[in-house]
């Protein structure tokens, strides 16, 4: 089984929260009010990164007015994009998703 690089997950979480907050032009205080989290916790997510549990991800989805799972999906996307061993697989799968066709295997 492949090991998961927690530092990359924390980094992906930081990037995701910062990006969504920046795009929506929200202060940490406003996001905290909308999500039911504290401003201090939002700050920790953005500076230190954390691996938030499902209930925190749900609260962030609510705070950003996103559908359930959007933050988790974006964190996973960021993780894959910044992890070399997954980047090639993600690129291959992206082509399949766009075309709906699997790449043909070469016979040797």
C-alpha positions as CSV (number, residue, x, y, z in Angstrom):
1,X,0.0,0.0,0.0
2,X,1.3,3.5,-0.9
3,X,2.0,5.8,2.0
4,X,0.3,9.1,2.2
5,X,2.4,12.2,2.6
6,X,0.6,14.1,5.4
7,X,2.7,17.2,4.8
8,X,1.4,17.4,1.2
9,X,-2.2,16.9,2.5
10,X,-1.7,19.8,4.9
11,X,-0.3,21.9,2.2
12,X,-3.2,21.1,-0.1
13,X,-5.6,22.0,2.6
14,X,-3.9,25.4,3.2
15,X,-3.9,26.1,-0.6
16,X,-7.6,25.2,-0.9
17,X,-8.9,27.2,2.0
18,X,-6.8,30.2,1.0
19,X,-7.9,30.0,-2.6
20,X,-11.6,29.7,-1.9
21,X,-11.5,32.5,0.7
22,X,-9.6,34.8,-1.6
23,X,-11.9,34.0,-4.6
24,X,-14.9,34.8,-2.5
25,X,-13.2,37.9,-0.9
26,X,-14.0,36.7,2.6
27,X,-12.2,37.7,5.8
28,X,-11.2,35.0,8.2
29,X,-13.9,36.4,10.6
30,X,-16.6,36.2,7.9
31,X,-15.7,32.6,7.0
32,X,-15.6,31.7,10.7
33,X,-19.1,33.1,11.2
34,X,-20.5,31.4,8.1
35,X,-18.9,28.1,8.9
36,X,-19.3,27.9,12.7
37,X,-15.6,27.6,13.2
38,X,-13.4,30.1,15.0
39,X,-11.2,32.6,13.3
40,X,-8.3,31.1,15.0
41,X,-9.0,27.7,13.5
42,X,-9.3,29.2,10.0
43,X,-6.0,30.9,10.6
44,X,-4.4,27.6,11.6
45,X,-5.8,25.9,8.5
46,X,-4.3,28.6,6.4
47,X,-0.9,28.9,8.0
48,X,0.1,25.6,9.5
49,X,-2.2,23.4,7.5
50,X,-4.2,20.6,9.2
51,X,-5.9,17.4,8.2
52,X,-9.4,18.4,9.1
53,X,-12.0,15.7,9.8
54,X,-15.2,15.3,7.9
55,X,-17.3,17.6,10.1
56,X,-14.8,20.4,9.6
57,X,-14.8,19.9,5.8
58,X,-18.6,20.0,5.9
59,X,-18.6,23.3,7.9
60,X,-16.1,24.8,5.4
61,X,-18.4,23.7,2.5
62,X,-21.2,25.5,4.3
63,X,-19.1,28.5,5.0
64,X,-18.1,28.8,1.3
65,X,-21.7,28.0,0.2
66,X,-20.4,25.0,-1.7
67,X,-22.0,21.5,-2.2
68,X,-21.0,18.9,0.3
69,X,-17.6,17.4,-0.5
70,X,-16.3,20.3,-2.6
71,X,-13.5,21.2,-0.2
72,X,-12.5,17.5,0.2
73,X,-12.4,17.1,-3.6
74,X,-10.3,20.1,-4.1
75,X,-7.8,19.0,-1.4
76,X,-7.6,15.7,-3.1
77,X,-7.0,17.3,-6.4
78,X,-4.3,19.6,-5.0
79,X,-2.7,16.5,-3.3
80,X,-2.6,14.6,-6.5
81,X,-1.2,17.5,-8.5
82,X,1.7,18.1,-6.0
83,X,2.6,14.4,-5.5
84,X,4.8,13.2,-8.4
85,X,3.9,9.5,-8.1
86,X,0.2,10.4,-8.6
87,X,0.6,13.2,-11.2
88,X,1.2,10.8,-14.1
89,X,-1.8,8.7,-13.2
90,X,-4.0,11.8,-12.8
91,X,-3.0,13.0,-16.2
92,X,-3.8,9.7,-17.8
93,X,-7.2,9.5,-16.0
94,X,-7.9,13.1,-17.0
95,X,-7.6,12.1,-20.7
96,X,-10.0,9.2,-20.1
97,X,-12.5,11.4,-18.4
98,X,-12.4,14.0,-21.2
99,X,-12.7,11.5,-24.1
100,X,-14.5,8.7,-22.3
101,X,-12.1,6.2,-23.9
102,X,-9.4,4.2,-22.2
103,X,-5.9,4.3,-23.8
104,X,-5.3,1.1,-25.7
105,X,-2.6,-1.2,-24.2
106,X,0.3,-2.0,-26.4
107,X,0.8,-5.7,-26.9
108,X,4.4,-7.0,-26.7
